[in-house]
Amino acid sequence: MSKYIGPKHKLCRRLGSCLWGSPKCPSNKRPFPPGQHGQSSRRKMSVYGQQLLDKQKIRTHYGLLERQMRKTFEHAQRMGGVTGTNLLMLLESRLDCIVYRMGFVPTIHSARQVVVHGHILVNGKPVDRPSFQVKPGMTIGIRERSREVPMIVEGAESVPVALPEYLERSPRSFEGKMTATPNLETLPFKAQTAGVIGFYSR
């Protein structure tokens, strides 16, 4: 499967804002696309352009390919209720996102990597699919043999300051638990979903 392997914060500059909340992100000082024409390339955006931008911000934040994003949107539509809320709930419930939110790894991209490499347990059983949907009550842990990986050890030493309300994990613990379903009030990533709905409804 193809994936973007270039500089991650270059994407932030392209989209006009930092997508992962890093204080060191270059987009905080230079919120315009890279290149010699970056500062002069911003024009009044069309409706389609704004919808595309909203969709790209969400897709890039969660590290999804376009096909994955579209499939998740179609799932959100079939659930009934508010499609935008369903979309964000499904994205936040992905296993790679939960591993990232719990602070076991520093980025959502490294979370995907540790999941694919088999370092993660769900209710005591190994799961290597980043798209696995975590449900309330499920316990997420690190495999015994993986608890010496430097990146994971560093993450387990402390709990993220912004640990979402629907997750719980103690310091120096290699396990955490999802206690509730993510909702608009508890989501750490605030995104505009109206544009995404408009984009995929064309």
FENSUL-V146197 format. One line per field, one symbol per residue. phi: phi as a letter, one per 40 degrees, with the letter a starting at -180 (. if undefined). A space follows every 50 residues. Layout:
phi->???
This chain:
phi->.cacbccccccccccgaccbgccccdcccbcadchcbdcbccbccccccc ccccccccccdcgbcccccccccccccccggccccccccccccccccccc ccgcbcbccccdcccccgcbbbfgbcbbbdcdccbdgcbbbbddcccbcd cccccccacdcbcdccbaaccfbcbaacbacdbdcbccbcbccccccccc cc
